[in-house]
Amino acid sequence: MNNIKIERTVKVTTRVQQEIDDIRYWQTRSPAERLEALTLLVKQFLEFHPDVPRRLQRVVKITARKKD
């Protein structure tokens, strides 16, 4: 028979620490991997919200620059 052992570990963390860990994780991923993950999340979101238009919202913000 298989002698498979499962290590059971519980890690208690705060929301702030989880956000820091998430940022650190995604900083180790390549831009292609980040984009692939984003694409997957958008597809999942759209599957659960069929009433949302299937396009990205265009956002424009005009800011004034300081003159040197």
Residue pairs with C-beta under 8 A, 6 or more apart in sequence:
13 21
26 34
26 37
29 37
45 52
46 52
46 54
